[in-house]
Each structure stands twice: as structure tokens, then as C-alpha cells.
Amino acid sequence: MTPSWIKESPQSPGTAKRMRGNNTTAPKDVLMAVVACEQCSARFAICHPFALQDASLAERHAVWLADLLVWDHIQESKHPGSRNLPSLLELKVPATSLH
């Protein structure tokens, strides 16, 4: 079941931060997934706030981020150090999966 805050919140439910060396997440965040760029092997941690963690949303974020990393290379731009993750509404998820 999807928590109601995901259905209603327009705010970003977390961040994707580039992992370099011994990066640790902020104390209020939970590491949900790690995504590696297929072209340059840069690694990014998908982190959700502790109170708002959602594994299924993190999986969607991982797919979204992997696509964005490919797009960075197509555009010949550097990967930013961090990105705000989109809300479920911004991911354009079909209404049937919000139940």
C-alpha cells in the first residue's frame, strides 16, 4: 500500500547524491538504493528521509536516475553532485498503482 503522503505531497521525497570515497548519508536519511552510471561508473545513493522511506518508490527512483545519467552523457554534461528526486506524481505513475 502506498502511504498517503506520497500521493499528496508535491515535494521531493529524497535526494540522489554522488558517492565519493567514504560518503555517509545524513543522520535523518536512509540509504534506499545505489545506482551506477553504465557509461562512467559514477555511483549515486538514493536517500529518503527516515520518516518517509518507501522501497517501491526507491525502485522507481533508481530507474528514473539511471535514465537521467544516460541523458547526461548524451547531452555531454557532467553528472551533478546531487539531485532532488521526483515525487510519485512527477514520475507520472498510472493512477491504478496508487491504490
Legacy VTK file of the C-alpha trace (Angstrom):
# vtk DataFile Version 3.0
C-alpha trace
ASCII
DATASET POLYDATA
POINTS 99 float
0.000 0.000 0.000
1.321 3.451 -0.912
1.485 5.915 2.009
-0.874 8.889 1.647
1.983 11.417 1.839
3.337 10.053 -1.466
0.001 10.528 -3.214
-0.457 14.057 -1.930
2.984 15.585 -1.483
4.320 17.791 -4.280
7.720 17.936 -2.560
10.715 15.804 -3.354
10.746 12.681 -1.168
14.526 12.477 -1.133
17.806 13.048 -2.923
20.293 11.244 -5.112
23.845 12.069 -4.008
27.057 11.186 -5.789
29.100 8.712 -3.772
32.775 9.533 -3.456
35.096 7.852 -1.001
33.505 7.231 2.381
30.324 9.218 1.894
27.722 8.681 4.550
24.100 9.711 4.475
22.756 12.462 6.672
21.527 11.179 10.062
17.912 11.902 9.086
18.189 9.975 5.781
18.066 6.284 4.911
20.054 4.800 2.034
17.438 3.124 -0.174
19.447 2.140 -3.270
22.688 2.735 -5.152
22.679 3.438 -8.892
25.806 3.275 -11.040
26.131 5.053 -14.381
26.631 2.426 -17.078
28.983 4.671 -19.045
31.322 6.165 -16.434
30.598 4.030 -13.321
29.783 7.074 -11.174
27.716 5.856 -8.203
24.765 7.656 -6.653
22.981 6.955 -3.375
19.209 7.268 -3.375
18.259 8.530 0.077
14.830 9.083 1.604
14.120 10.892 4.861
13.816 8.358 7.681
10.150 9.165 8.303
9.256 8.960 4.585
11.139 5.893 3.355
9.401 3.802 0.703
11.081 0.839 -1.023
8.789 0.745 -4.066
9.279 4.458 -4.681
13.047 3.994 -4.330
12.917 1.357 -7.091
11.155 3.841 -9.368
13.732 6.475 -8.427
16.531 4.090 -9.397
15.071 3.601 -12.886
14.453 7.349 -13.261
18.002 8.173 -12.167
19.603 5.570 -14.457
17.783 7.136 -17.418
18.870 10.605 -16.345
22.517 9.511 -16.097
22.368 8.259 -19.688
20.831 11.573 -20.719
23.713 13.465 -19.053
26.150 11.640 -21.354
24.014 12.248 -24.436
24.000 15.962 -23.589
27.745 15.801 -22.841
27.208 17.337 -19.422
28.705 16.331 -16.098
26.643 14.487 -13.544
25.675 16.913 -10.770
26.758 16.077 -7.225
23.163 15.715 -6.083
19.638 15.827 -7.420
16.240 16.120 -5.810
14.200 13.035 -6.524
10.769 13.455 -8.101
7.588 12.761 -6.209
5.403 9.866 -7.279
3.154 12.337 -9.085
6.118 13.717 -11.057
7.098 10.195 -12.121
3.775 10.004 -13.979
2.738 6.740 -12.397
-0.574 5.320 -13.645
-3.453 6.032 -11.260
-4.112 2.298 -10.812
-0.791 1.820 -8.997
-1.592 4.490 -6.399
-4.056 2.256 -4.530
LINES 1 100
99 0 1 2 3 4 5 6 7 8 9 10 11 12 13 14 15 16 17 18 19 20 21 22 23 24 25 26 27 28 29 30 31 32 33 34 35 36 37 38 39 40 41 42 43 44 45 46 47 48 49 50 51 52 53 54 55 56 57 58 59 60 61 62 63 64 65 66 67 68 69 70 71 72 73 74 75 76 77 78 79 80 81 82 83 84 85 86 87 88 89 90 91 92 93 94 95 96 97 98
